[in-house]
Amino acid sequence: MSSGTRYKAALVGFLLALPGAALGETVAGATLPDDAVKVGEHRFKVARSYEETVKFYRQVYGPRYRRRPIADLPSVKAVHIENPDARPGRWEGLNVYELKGETRVFVVVRER
């Protein structure tokens, strides 16, 4: 087993042990919270709050994954998380947003 493989296995084990970092399914390689429910193509409703969802993604994707606000209004909050390792067929970014009291995640998939 290479040191890179051991590192990745240790990282996954660490993330699974974090409180509140229950990992769900993946879409194009992007990890979703375990409470995510599909509501459309690459769109998911999350039962937790916007703040909890953003915290989840801070734990899963560290500082190497840049975040930038895309909306901060009284009626909607949104942040984009950029994947620095995006390649065709994989996730390019995540849009986490809250609208009308519901938290949603949209997985932006890089076109082939």
Secondary structure, DSSP 4 states (H G I P E B T S, - for coil): --HHHHHHHHHHHHHHHSTT--EEEEETTEEEETTEEEEETTEEEESS-HHHHHHHHHHHS-TTS-EEEEEE-SSEEEEEEE-TT--TTSEEEEEEEEETTEEEEEEEEPP-
